[in-house]
Amino acid sequence: MTRPVAMLALVMVATWSVPPAAAGVPAPGDLAGDPSPDLPLLLADSHAGDGAAGRIGQGTGVIRSVDAEGRSLTIDHEPIEEVGMGAMTMGFGVTGAVDLSGLAEGDAVAFRIKRGRDNSYRVIAICDTGTGGSDCLEADSSAQQ
């Protein structure tokens, strides 16, 4: 009878004395560190580019819908390399500084996005490349300075 109890105690001590990281289990709060190749792609992507440079990106695309009241856009866009985002059709919230008047479904646009603390991307600048040219975001930036 003593042998099984001693064996169980040894297993329990060995299990409790191994740090979670050594056992391959991230400790609470460790997920904000460098992503491991063993983590799911979505989780690893959510930590890509945690610096300011990885939070802002610029892209081009075509507007699929505009919701002026809800302050959102759906854009079919090309890859946005700065934030590691592939080409897709995606809904974006829009910051208060962005003027949605004059934008409509089918407009070709250049836009700048920023990842917020909630990890969602919002449009912080947008322009119609059909009327403003392919460098309209740069023209808007220099006009504001």
C-alpha positions as CSV (number, residue, x, y, z in Angstrom):
1,M,0.0,0.0,0.0
2,T,2.8,2.4,0.7
3,R,4.4,1.9,-2.7
4,P,1.4,3.2,-4.8
5,V,1.0,6.2,-2.4
6,A,4.7,7.0,-2.6
7,M,4.6,6.7,-6.4
8,L,1.6,9.0,-6.7
9,A,3.3,11.5,-4.4
10,L,6.4,11.4,-6.6
11,V,4.4,12.0,-9.8
12,M,2.5,14.9,-8.2
13,V,5.7,16.6,-7.0
14,A,7.4,16.1,-10.4
15,T,4.3,17.5,-12.2
16,W,4.0,20.6,-9.9
17,S,7.7,21.3,-9.9
18,V,8.0,21.6,-13.7
19,P,7.6,25.2,-14.8
20,P,4.8,25.6,-17.4
21,A,7.1,26.8,-20.1
22,A,9.3,23.7,-19.7
23,A,6.3,21.6,-20.1
24,G,5.4,23.3,-23.3
25,V,2.5,25.2,-21.8
26,P,2.6,29.0,-21.8
27,A,2.1,30.6,-18.4
28,P,-0.7,33.1,-18.1
29,G,0.5,36.4,-19.6
30,D,3.3,34.8,-21.6
31,L,1.2,34.9,-24.8
32,A,2.2,38.6,-25.3
33,G,5.8,37.6,-25.8
34,D,7.5,36.4,-29.0
35,P,5.1,34.1,-31.0
36,S,6.2,30.5,-31.2
37,P,5.9,28.6,-34.4
38,D,3.8,26.1,-32.5
39,L,1.1,28.6,-31.8
40,P,-1.9,28.9,-34.1
41,L,-1.4,31.2,-37.0
42,L,-4.1,33.6,-35.9
43,L,-2.5,34.0,-32.5
44,A,0.9,34.5,-33.9
45,D,-0.4,37.0,-36.4
46,S,-2.0,39.0,-33.6
47,H,1.4,39.7,-32.1
48,A,3.3,40.4,-35.4
49,G,4.8,43.8,-35.4
50,D,3.9,44.9,-31.8
51,G,6.0,48.1,-32.4
52,A,4.4,51.2,-33.8
53,A,5.6,50.4,-37.3
54,G,3.6,47.1,-37.3
55,R,0.4,48.9,-36.2
56,I,0.1,51.2,-39.2
57,G,-0.2,50.1,-42.8
58,Q,-1.2,51.5,-46.2
59,G,-3.2,49.8,-48.9
60,T,-5.2,50.1,-52.0
61,G,-8.5,48.5,-52.9
62,V,-12.1,48.9,-54.1
63,I,-14.9,49.9,-51.7
64,R,-17.7,47.3,-51.5
65,S,-19.9,49.2,-49.1
66,V,-20.1,52.4,-47.1
67,D,-22.0,52.7,-43.8
68,A,-21.7,56.4,-43.0
69,E,-24.0,56.2,-39.9
70,G,-22.1,53.1,-38.5
71,R,-18.8,54.7,-39.5
72,S,-17.5,51.6,-41.4
73,L,-16.4,50.6,-44.8
74,T,-16.0,47.2,-46.5
75,I,-12.9,47.2,-48.8
76,D,-11.7,44.6,-51.2
77,H,-8.0,45.3,-50.8
78,E,-4.6,44.2,-51.9
79,P,-2.0,42.9,-49.4
80,I,-0.9,45.4,-46.7
81,E,2.6,44.4,-46.1
82,E,3.4,46.7,-43.1
83,V,0.8,44.9,-40.9
84,G,1.2,41.4,-42.5
85,M,-2.3,41.4,-43.9
86,G,-3.1,39.4,-47.1
87,A,-5.4,40.5,-49.9
88,M,-9.1,40.1,-48.8
89,T,-12.4,41.8,-48.5
90,M,-12.8,43.1,-45.0
91,G,-14.9,45.5,-43.0
92,F,-13.1,48.4,-41.2
93,G,-14.2,50.8,-38.6
94,V,-13.4,54.5,-39.4
95,T,-11.9,57.0,-37.1
96,G,-13.7,60.3,-36.5
97,A,-11.2,62.3,-38.6
98,V,-12.2,60.4,-41.8
99,D,-14.7,62.0,-44.1
100,L,-16.9,59.4,-45.8
101,S,-18.9,61.8,-47.9
102,G,-18.1,61.5,-51.5
103,L,-17.1,57.8,-51.1
104,A,-19.3,55.1,-52.7
105,E,-19.4,51.5,-53.6
106,G,-17.0,50.7,-56.5
107,D,-14.6,53.6,-55.8
108,A,-10.9,52.7,-56.1
109,V,-9.2,54.0,-53.0
110,A,-5.9,54.3,-51.2
111,F,-6.2,54.1,-47.4
112,R,-4.2,54.0,-44.2
113,I,-5.1,51.7,-41.3
114,K,-4.0,51.6,-37.7
115,R,-4.4,48.7,-35.2
116,G,-6.0,49.8,-31.9
117,R,-5.6,48.4,-28.4
118,D,-8.4,46.0,-29.2
119,N,-6.3,44.6,-32.1
120,S,-8.9,45.7,-34.7
121,Y,-7.8,47.9,-37.6
122,R,-9.5,51.2,-38.4
123,V,-9.2,53.5,-41.4
124,I,-7.4,56.6,-40.3
125,A,-7.1,58.2,-43.8
126,I,-8.7,57.4,-47.2
127,C,-8.9,59.0,-50.6
128,D,-10.4,58.2,-54.0
129,T,-7.5,57.3,-56.4
130,G,-9.9,57.7,-59.4
131,T,-10.2,61.5,-58.7
132,G,-7.1,62.2,-56.5
133,G,-4.5,60.0,-58.3
134,S,-2.5,57.0,-57.0
135,D,-0.5,59.2,-54.6
136,C,-3.6,61.0,-53.1
137,L,-2.7,59.9,-49.5
138,E,0.7,61.6,-49.8
139,A,-0.9,64.7,-51.2
140,D,-3.4,64.8,-48.3
141,S,-0.5,64.3,-45.8
142,S,1.5,67.2,-47.2
143,A,-1.6,69.5,-47.4
144,Q,-2.3,68.9,-43.7
145,Q,1.3,69.8,-42.6
